[in-house]
Amino acid sequence: MAKQEMTGGCQCGRVRYRAQVDPEQAYLCHCRMCQRATGGVAAAFVGLPKADCSWESGPDWYQSSPIARRPFCSRCGTPLGFQYLEGENMDLTVGSFDDPYAFSPHWHFSAETIHEGWLDTSKLPRKKLSDYQALVDKWIEATGKLSE
């Protein structure tokens, strides 16, 4: 698939990036470091060459191991990716893209630590934010509208 120019950033908007990405390079990483770094059971990433990402307003960096570092926003805490200290490639978190719905995962990485029960949740009951009145009321009181 052809590369697409896409934008993204952190939750508070301080960190912004522009990247040339191939949506078929999206995957789930299940390694324990990514689980801890994101607080999730897996990290959803899109791999790309470092040269294909430009930071419009730069991230902070955390050296998460002797071989890698991770971009993030120190103001809001959003994890933005993963990058080896050596090499030409990096990953950006799918959730940090302005249009994360352009991606679907194409493989699993670090499959030995997959939490199987979290992979197929299609049969679980689904609840909409708008059906949780207490939370709707809090958003309307605080902002005058329902959160996205």
URRA-V482303 format. One record per residue. N is the residue number from 1. RES is the residue in three letters. OMEGA is omega in radians with two decimals (* if undefined). Layout:
BEGIN
n->[N/N]
res->[RES/RES]
omega->[OMEGA/OMEGA]
END
This chain:
BEGIN
n->[1/2/3/4/5/6/7/8/9/10/11/12/13/14/15/16/17/18/19/20/21/22/23/24/25/26/27/28/29/30/31/32/33/34/35/36/37/38/39/40/41/42/43/44/45/46/47/48/49/50/51/52/53/54/55/56/57/58/59/60/61/62/63/64/65/66/67/68/69/70/71/72/73/74/75/76/77/78/79/80/81/82/83/84/85/86/87/88/89/90/91/92/93/94/95/96/97/98/99/100/101/102/103/104/105/106/107/108/109/110/111/112/113/114/115/116/117/118/119/120/121/122/123/124/125/126/127/128/129/130/131/132/133/134/135/136/137/138/139/140/141/142/143/144/145/146/147/148]
res->[MET/ALA/LYS/GLN/GLU/MET/THR/GLY/GLY/CYS/GLN/CYS/GLY/ARG/VAL/ARG/TYR/ARG/ALA/GLN/VAL/ASP/PRO/GLU/GLN/ALA/TYR/LEU/CYS/HIS/CYS/ARG/MET/CYS/GLN/ARG/ALA/THR/GLY/GLY/VAL/ALA/ALA/ALA/PHE/VAL/GLY/LEU/PRO/LYS/ALA/ASP/CYS/SER/TRP/GLU/SER/GLY/PRO/ASP/TRP/TYR/GLN/SER/SER/PRO/ILE/ALA/ARG/ARG/PRO/PHE/CYS/SER/ARG/CYS/GLY/THR/PRO/LEU/GLY/PHE/GLN/TYR/LEU/GLU/GLY/GLU/ASN/MET/ASP/LEU/THR/VAL/GLY/SER/PHE/ASP/ASP/PRO/TYR/ALA/PHE/SER/PRO/HIS/TRP/HIS/PHE/SER/ALA/GLU/THR/ILE/HIS/GLU/GLY/TRP/LEU/ASP/THR/SER/LYS/LEU/PRO/ARG/LYS/LYS/LEU/SER/ASP/TYR/GLN/ALA/LEU/VAL/ASP/LYS/TRP/ILE/GLU/ALA/THR/GLY/LYS/LEU/SER/GLU]
omega->[-3.13/3.08/3.11/3.03/-3.13/-3.14/3.10/3.13/-3.08/-3.10/-3.08/3.09/-3.13/-3.13/3.13/3.07/3.05/-3.06/2.99/-3.04/3.00/-3.11/3.13/3.08/3.10/-3.11/3.06/3.06/-3.08/-3.10/-3.09/3.12/3.12/3.08/-3.14/-3.09/-3.11/-3.07/-3.13/3.11/3.07/3.03/3.08/-3.06/2.91/3.13/3.13/3.01/3.11/-3.11/-3.13/3.11/3.04/-3.13/3.10/2.97/-2.89/3.11/2.89/-3.12/3.08/3.08/-2.99/3.11/3.10/-3.06/-3.03/3.05/-3.07/3.05/3.12/3.04/-3.13/3.12/-3.08/3.08/-3.10/3.00/-3.03/-3.14/-3.09/3.13/3.00/3.10/3.10/3.07/-3.01/-3.04/3.10/3.06/2.99/3.13/-3.12/-3.10/3.13/3.08/3.08/3.09/-3.12/-3.11/3.07/-3.04/2.89/-3.06/3.13/3.04/3.03/3.04/-3.09/-3.05/-3.12/3.13/3.07/2.97/-3.01/-3.10/-3.13/-3.09/-3.13/3.14/-3.03/-3.12/3.11/3.06/-3.13/3.12/3.11/3.06/-3.08/3.10/-3.13/-2.97/-3.13/3.13/3.07/-3.13/3.13/3.14/-3.12/3.11/-3.07/-3.00/-3.09/3.14/3.08/3.13/3.08/*]
END
